Amino acid sequence: MTNGIPPLEEGDFYLSNEGYKVFTKQYHIKRGYCCQSKCRHCPFGYDSKKN
C-alpha cells in the first residue's frame, strides 16, 4: 500500500466508453472507506442528498 492507497490489481477497475477509469466494488471495499464522490459502484451506500 502506497500512501494509504492499495495498488491496483485485475478487477479493480475498467475503462468507460469515454476512456475514464471506473473503480469497481472490489476496489472500494479494498480501499476501505467512502470518498463521497458519488462513485458508480460505491458499496458504502453514499447518498449526496442525505449526507
Secondary structure, DSSP 8 states (H G I E B T S, - for coil): -BTTB----TTSEEE-TTS-EEE-HHHHHHHTS--SS--TT-TT---TTT-
